[in-house]
Amino acid sequence: MLPKVIGCGDCRRKASPPSGREISRKFPALRQRRDPFSVVAIATLPVALFSADRGGGMRVIESRIQESNDLMYTPRRPALPFLKLRLLPAKQHARTMRLPYAPNTPPADAPADTADIYARIAARRNPRPLIPLDLSLLHSPPVADGWNSFLGAIRTRTVVDLGILELAVCRVAVLNDAVYEWNAHAPLALKGGIKPEELQVARTLPCTADGNLTTLESSVLSPKQRAVLRYTDQMTKTVKVQDEVFAELQTVGFDDREIVELTTGIAGYNCVSRFLVALDVGENNAREMKSVDELVAALQ
């Protein structure tokens, strides 16, 4: 039986939709995520439809039991008399990370060194704010601190060519289907000097770990880039690297330090991609990787 239509006196606010806290209090079964444009609720029990009253407040005009669906509450605009309730098709379902994000500032009851950890991570991200990856790791500030130091060294204190390193990271993202990682690092590869057609090879090349090199050898990649992709494929997919694949890195001109940095980068970003995908950080798992054309257009 459907529950009776109920009022929501708690939600009376001027020209504003109910807050996530108000929704959660009134309907505890709703898990919701806030963003600047909407409140997205993933419902397994009560579903509420809100409308704006003439005074600019909100009231519940319908409440019913709904099987698991994603519901999007669009904020009221002056031209819209009602909040919209839209059931999304399955392929468009809004997703949330498997854990809530940590706060973007140190909790008041956190240990004293937590503020220092937040500051170190923020300093590396500056001028950008903390990203979803940071806010996932910060559930464990010591782990986030070590992660920040390790990846920071790979990204800012190495001598291996930045474009080559980013090409390897992008390849890891493709092999591990890490959409977040690809979308973040493919633009960096382009900025680092990788040509769009070279990045496209990293995006579409069949894995070479099984010894199939026909597509790789006929590609536009340079000898160094080919050696790096073979090395990346074996490190990522078979873990053990054949002697000839390793020797090729030396043959094309990488010195000992560059090989260590390249190996660390490939291993490190395999770690990153596995963390991203396992927790669905950034809610990217159900999305498509951006095309090379999109990335190029965004940089122009």
KABEL-V742955 format. One record per run of one state. SS is the DSSP state (2 for helix, 1 for strand, 0 for the rest). FROM is the first residue (numbers start at 1). TO is the last residue. Records with the same first field share a line. If there is no record, write none. Layout:
# KABEL-V742955
SS->FROM-TO ; FROM-TO
This chain:
# KABEL-V742955
0->1-8 ; 12-19 ; 27-30 ; 35-37 ; 44-45 ; 53-57 ; 66-68 ; 75-81 ; 83-83 ; 88-89 ; 93-111 ; 126-131 ; 157-161 ; 176-178 ; 192-195 ; 205-213 ; 218-222 ; 238-242 ; 252-255 ; 280-280 ; 284-291 ; 300-300
2->9-11 ; 20-26 ; 90-92 ; 112-125 ; 132-156 ; 162-175 ; 179-191 ; 196-204 ; 214-217 ; 223-237 ; 243-251 ; 256-279 ; 281-283 ; 292-299
1->31-34 ; 38-43 ; 46-52 ; 58-65 ; 69-74 ; 82-82 ; 84-87
